[in-house]
Amino acid sequence: MSPSILLTRRHAMGLFAAVLADPVLANTAWADTLNAARGQTVYFNAWAGSERINAYVQWAAAELQRNFGVKLQHVKISDAADVVKRVRAEKQAGRKDTEGTVDLIWVNGENFAAMKRDGLLSAPFAQALPNFQWVDTVGKPTTLVDFSVPTDGLESPWGMAQLTFFADAQRLPKPPQNMAELLALARTQPGRITYPRPPNFHGTTFVKQALIEHAPDVKALAQPVTPEALASQAAPLWRFLDALHPHLWRGGKQFPQNSAAVRQMMADGELVMALTFNPNEAANEIAAKRLPATVQSWQFAKGTIGNTHFVAIPYNAPSKAGAQVVANFLLSPAAQARKADIDVWGDPTVLDVARLPAAERARFQSASRPGQVAVTAPVLPEPHASWVDALEKEWTRRYGV
């Protein structure tokens, strides 16, 4: 990174801190942002693999147009990594700071780390958003740290996620509480357990969960991966998977493409359990009458991997003001409560609901629904973002066909 880029970033951070420190300045700056955003079109590149998520984005678009004069255009993607590649190509082609094709991107993990490392993100903005004051940065520390990489205000939190399993209690009355118990269950239920094929996100998450449970030194996983660390920390993981795979669906020789396929096979009775990164997914599927009310969700007793997903603004976004207005709206209690609604999406909020004004807090109050996690387990931090690619490549070398 050149000294001039570093100086620009430091200057931006200094201005960012000054705005945060002065409420009057912050209010004036936000009023200017709202004025600049009116009439802008924000091209929001976001995963489109869920009808309920797409419907939520459409609702948000209508609200933004009506209340702020901002047009939100959902650019439907299947993988955020493809968008990162596009922004990188634009930077290499010399595109200036308003000459990009992406205004806002739904991102986290290794994709955020790559954008931050390569200078593909706009100036820090998240903490300057008015609704950021309600984010639970203490109780949900991953709102500030993404796969062990500090966000530094370069992305705004949108929702929470945690590895969760679900199964029909009539067919699986005693669900496994760790990877060792899952292996024991697979031995008694041959061919009826599986996980998505990495690099699918859910498949890689399953592998990372197994890594955390078997690594000799879990603290080493928070550091950038090295060949030596991969060899020492992942050796027990590969032994575990070697023992597990022969008992999986199709003998571990084939893997489903995604978690939706696993869920459908469970619903059809072909599999005994499924997995998700949304603790409310089973409840949402029950509400939509796609799963029976006897399905229960659980997390491993000692914890499962969890993280926050975010929205970020590329360095060359043409509608940066509009993108900030969208990000702020997505953090509003109204938008967060709707997103958390089981009947809408069921994506857990990033806000500290207890700190909200009474009227806003009431939006989140609802009775427990069938399929929701009864006892929330501790959230285990993600390994450093650099572990993802290393694990996926080694998994493919060992188990890919």
KAWO-V361822 format. One record per residue. N is the residue number from 1. SS is DSSP state (helix for helix, strand for strand, loop for the rest). PSI is psi as a letter, one per 20 degrees, with the letter a starting at -180 (999 if undefined). Layout:
n=N ss=SS psi=PSI
n=N ss=SS psi=PSI
This chain:
n=1 ss=loop psi=p
n=2 ss=loop psi=q
n=3 ss=helix psi=h
n=4 ss=helix psi=h
n=5 ss=helix psi=g
n=6 ss=helix psi=g
n=7 ss=helix psi=g
n=8 ss=helix psi=g
n=9 ss=helix psi=g
n=10 ss=helix psi=h
n=11 ss=helix psi=g
n=12 ss=helix psi=g
n=13 ss=helix psi=h
n=14 ss=helix psi=g
n=15 ss=helix psi=h
n=16 ss=helix psi=g
n=17 ss=helix psi=h
n=18 ss=helix psi=g
n=19 ss=helix psi=g
n=20 ss=helix psi=h
n=21 ss=helix psi=i
n=22 ss=loop psi=o
n=23 ss=helix psi=h
n=24 ss=helix psi=g
n=25 ss=helix psi=h
n=26 ss=helix psi=g
n=27 ss=helix psi=g
n=28 ss=helix psi=g
n=29 ss=helix psi=g
n=30 ss=helix psi=h
n=31 ss=helix psi=g
n=32 ss=helix psi=h
n=33 ss=helix psi=g
n=34 ss=helix psi=g
n=35 ss=helix psi=g
n=36 ss=helix psi=h
n=37 ss=helix psi=h
n=38 ss=loop psi=p
n=39 ss=loop psi=i
n=40 ss=loop psi=q
n=41 ss=strand psi=p
n=42 ss=strand psi=o
n=43 ss=strand psi=o
n=44 ss=strand psi=o
n=45 ss=strand psi=o
n=46 ss=strand psi=q
n=47 ss=strand psi=p
n=48 ss=loop psi=k
n=49 ss=loop psi=j
n=50 ss=loop psi=p
n=51 ss=helix psi=h
n=52 ss=helix psi=h
n=53 ss=helix psi=g
n=54 ss=helix psi=g
n=55 ss=helix psi=h
n=56 ss=helix psi=g
n=57 ss=helix psi=h
n=58 ss=helix psi=g
n=59 ss=helix psi=g
n=60 ss=helix psi=h
n=61 ss=helix psi=g
n=62 ss=helix psi=g
n=63 ss=helix psi=g
n=64 ss=helix psi=h
n=65 ss=helix psi=g
n=66 ss=helix psi=g
n=67 ss=helix psi=h
n=68 ss=helix psi=i
n=69 ss=loop psi=k
n=70 ss=loop psi=p
n=71 ss=strand psi=p
n=72 ss=strand psi=o
n=73 ss=strand psi=o
n=74 ss=strand psi=o
n=75 ss=strand psi=o
n=76 ss=strand psi=p
n=77 ss=strand psi=r
n=78 ss=loop psi=i
n=79 ss=loop psi=p
n=80 ss=helix psi=h
n=81 ss=helix psi=h
n=82 ss=helix psi=h
n=83 ss=helix psi=h
n=84 ss=helix psi=g
n=85 ss=helix psi=h
n=86 ss=helix psi=g
n=87 ss=helix psi=h
n=88 ss=helix psi=g
n=89 ss=helix psi=h
n=90 ss=helix psi=h
n=91 ss=helix psi=g
n=92 ss=helix psi=h
n=93 ss=loop psi=i
n=94 ss=loop psi=j
n=95 ss=loop psi=p
n=96 ss=loop psi=a
n=97 ss=loop psi=i
n=98 ss=loop psi=j
n=99 ss=loop psi=k
n=100 ss=loop psi=r
n=101 ss=loop psi=i
n=102 ss=loop psi=p
n=103 ss=loop psi=h
n=104 ss=strand psi=q
n=105 ss=strand psi=p
n=106 ss=strand psi=o
n=107 ss=strand psi=q
n=108 ss=loop psi=a
n=109 ss=loop psi=c
n=110 ss=helix psi=h
n=111 ss=helix psi=g
n=112 ss=helix psi=g
n=113 ss=helix psi=g
n=114 ss=helix psi=g
n=115 ss=helix psi=h
n=116 ss=helix psi=g
n=117 ss=helix psi=h
n=118 ss=loop psi=j
n=119 ss=loop psi=k
n=120 ss=loop psi=j
n=121 ss=strand psi=q
n=122 ss=loop psi=r
n=123 ss=loop psi=q
n=124 ss=loop psi=p
n=125 ss=loop psi=h
n=126 ss=helix psi=g
n=127 ss=helix psi=i
n=128 ss=helix psi=i
n=129 ss=loop psi=p
n=130 ss=helix psi=h
n=131 ss=helix psi=i
n=132 ss=helix psi=h
n=133 ss=helix psi=h
n=134 ss=helix psi=i
n=135 ss=strand psi=p
n=136 ss=loop psi=m
n=137 ss=loop psi=i
n=138 ss=loop psi=g
n=139 ss=loop psi=h
n=140 ss=loop psi=m
n=141 ss=helix psi=i
n=142 ss=helix psi=i
n=143 ss=helix psi=i
n=144 ss=loop psi=i
n=145 ss=strand psi=p
n=146 ss=strand psi=o
n=147 ss=loop psi=l
n=148 ss=loop psi=j
n=149 ss=strand psi=o
n=150 ss=strand psi=p
n=151 ss=loop psi=h
n=152 ss=loop psi=k
n=153 ss=loop psi=j
n=154 ss=loop psi=i
n=155 ss=strand psi=q
n=156 ss=strand psi=p
n=157 ss=strand psi=q
n=158 ss=strand psi=g
n=159 ss=strand psi=r
n=160 ss=strand psi=q
n=161 ss=strand psi=q
n=162 ss=strand psi=p
n=163 ss=loop psi=p
n=164 ss=strand psi=q
n=165 ss=strand psi=q
n=166 ss=strand psi=q
n=167 ss=strand psi=q
n=168 ss=strand psi=o
n=169 ss=loop psi=h
n=170 ss=loop psi=h
n=171 ss=loop psi=h
n=172 ss=loop psi=m
n=173 ss=loop psi=h
n=174 ss=loop psi=n
n=175 ss=loop psi=q
n=176 ss=loop psi=q
n=177 ss=loop psi=j
n=178 ss=loop psi=r
n=179 ss=helix psi=h
n=180 ss=helix psi=g
n=181 ss=helix psi=h
n=182 ss=helix psi=h
n=183 ss=helix psi=g
n=184 ss=helix psi=g
n=185 ss=helix psi=g
n=186 ss=helix psi=h
n=187 ss=helix psi=h
n=188 ss=helix psi=i
n=189 ss=loop psi=m
n=190 ss=loop psi=p
n=191 ss=loop psi=j
n=192 ss=loop psi=j
n=193 ss=loop psi=q
n=194 ss=loop psi=a
n=195 ss=loop psi=q
n=196 ss=loop psi=q
n=197 ss=loop psi=p
n=198 ss=loop psi=q
n=199 ss=loop psi=j
n=200 ss=loop psi=p
n=201 ss=helix psi=g
n=202 ss=helix psi=h
n=203 ss=helix psi=g
n=204 ss=helix psi=h
n=205 ss=helix psi=g
n=206 ss=helix psi=g
n=207 ss=helix psi=g
n=208 ss=helix psi=h
n=209 ss=helix psi=g
n=210 ss=helix psi=h
n=211 ss=helix psi=g
n=212 ss=helix psi=h
n=213 ss=helix psi=i
n=214 ss=helix psi=i
n=215 ss=loop psi=p
n=216 ss=loop psi=h
n=217 ss=loop psi=n
n=218 ss=helix psi=h
n=219 ss=helix psi=h
n=220 ss=helix psi=h
n=221 ss=helix psi=i
n=222 ss=helix psi=i
n=223 ss=loop psi=q
n=224 ss=loop psi=p
n=225 ss=loop psi=q
n=226 ss=loop psi=r
n=227 ss=helix psi=h
n=228 ss=helix psi=g
n=229 ss=helix psi=g
n=230 ss=helix psi=g
n=231 ss=helix psi=g
n=232 ss=helix psi=g
n=233 ss=helix psi=h
n=234 ss=helix psi=i
n=235 ss=helix psi=g
n=236 ss=helix psi=h
n=237 ss=helix psi=g
n=238 ss=helix psi=h
n=239 ss=helix psi=h
n=240 ss=helix psi=g
n=241 ss=helix psi=h
n=242 ss=helix psi=h
n=243 ss=helix psi=h
n=244 ss=helix psi=g
n=245 ss=helix psi=g
n=246 ss=loop psi=i
n=247 ss=loop psi=i
n=248 ss=loop psi=r
n=249 ss=helix psi=p
n=250 ss=helix psi=k
n=251 ss=helix psi=k
n=252 ss=helix psi=j
n=253 ss=loop psi=h
n=254 ss=loop psi=q
n=255 ss=loop psi=q
n=256 ss=loop psi=q
n=257 ss=loop psi=h
n=258 ss=loop psi=r
n=259 ss=helix psi=h
n=260 ss=helix psi=h
n=261 ss=helix psi=g
n=262 ss=helix psi=g
n=263 ss=helix psi=g
n=264 ss=helix psi=h
n=265 ss=helix psi=h
n=266 ss=helix psi=g
n=267 ss=helix psi=h
n=268 ss=loop psi=i
n=269 ss=loop psi=j
n=270 ss=loop psi=h
n=271 ss=loop psi=q
n=272 ss=loop psi=i
n=273 ss=loop psi=r
n=274 ss=strand psi=r
n=275 ss=strand psi=q
n=276 ss=strand psi=r
n=277 ss=loop psi=j
n=278 ss=loop psi=o
n=279 ss=loop psi=i
n=280 ss=loop psi=j
n=281 ss=helix psi=g
n=282 ss=helix psi=g
n=283 ss=helix psi=h
n=284 ss=helix psi=g
n=285 ss=helix psi=h
n=286 ss=helix psi=g
n=287 ss=helix psi=h
n=288 ss=loop psi=j
n=289 ss=loop psi=k
n=290 ss=loop psi=i
n=291 ss=loop psi=q
n=292 ss=loop psi=q
n=293 ss=loop psi=i
n=294 ss=loop psi=i
n=295 ss=strand psi=p
n=296 ss=strand psi=q
n=297 ss=strand psi=q
n=298 ss=strand psi=r
n=299 ss=loop psi=q
n=300 ss=loop psi=q
n=301 ss=loop psi=g
n=302 ss=loop psi=j
n=303 ss=loop psi=q
n=304 ss=strand psi=q
n=305 ss=strand psi=p
n=306 ss=strand psi=q
n=307 ss=strand psi=a
n=308 ss=strand psi=q
n=309 ss=strand psi=q
n=310 ss=strand psi=r
n=311 ss=strand psi=q
n=312 ss=strand psi=q
n=313 ss=loop psi=o
n=314 ss=strand psi=q
n=315 ss=loop psi=h
n=316 ss=loop psi=k
n=317 ss=loop psi=p
n=318 ss=loop psi=h
n=319 ss=loop psi=m
n=320 ss=helix psi=g
n=321 ss=helix psi=g
n=322 ss=helix psi=h
n=323 ss=helix psi=h
n=324 ss=helix psi=h
n=325 ss=helix psi=g
n=326 ss=helix psi=g
n=327 ss=helix psi=g
n=328 ss=helix psi=g
n=329 ss=helix psi=g
n=330 ss=helix psi=h
n=331 ss=loop psi=i
n=332 ss=loop psi=q
n=333 ss=helix psi=h
n=334 ss=helix psi=g
n=335 ss=helix psi=h
n=336 ss=helix psi=h
n=337 ss=helix psi=g
n=338 ss=helix psi=g
n=339 ss=helix psi=h
n=340 ss=helix psi=i
n=341 ss=loop psi=p
n=342 ss=loop psi=h
n=343 ss=loop psi=i
n=344 ss=loop psi=f
n=345 ss=loop psi=g
n=346 ss=loop psi=k
n=347 ss=loop psi=p
n=348 ss=loop psi=q
n=349 ss=loop psi=q
n=350 ss=loop psi=i
n=351 ss=strand psi=q
n=352 ss=loop psi=n
n=353 ss=helix psi=h
n=354 ss=helix psi=h
n=355 ss=helix psi=i
n=356 ss=loop psi=q
n=357 ss=loop psi=q
n=358 ss=helix psi=g
n=359 ss=helix psi=h
n=360 ss=helix psi=h
n=361 ss=helix psi=h
n=362 ss=helix psi=h
n=363 ss=helix psi=h
n=364 ss=helix psi=i
n=365 ss=loop psi=p
n=366 ss=loop psi=q
n=367 ss=loop psi=q
n=368 ss=loop psi=q
n=369 ss=loop psi=q
n=370 ss=loop psi=p
n=371 ss=loop psi=i
n=372 ss=loop psi=q
n=373 ss=strand psi=p
n=374 ss=loop psi=g
n=375 ss=loop psi=o
n=376 ss=loop psi=p
n=377 ss=loop psi=r
n=378 ss=loop psi=q
n=379 ss=strand psi=p
n=380 ss=strand psi=p
n=381 ss=loop psi=q
n=382 ss=loop psi=q
n=383 ss=loop psi=r
n=384 ss=loop psi=q
n=385 ss=loop psi=h
n=386 ss=helix psi=i
n=387 ss=helix psi=h
n=388 ss=helix psi=g
n=389 ss=helix psi=g
n=390 ss=helix psi=g
n=391 ss=helix psi=g
n=392 ss=helix psi=g
n=393 ss=helix psi=g
n=394 ss=helix psi=h
n=395 ss=helix psi=g
n=396 ss=helix psi=h
n=397 ss=helix psi=h
n=398 ss=helix psi=h
n=399 ss=helix psi=i
n=400 ss=loop psi=q
n=401 ss=loop psi=999
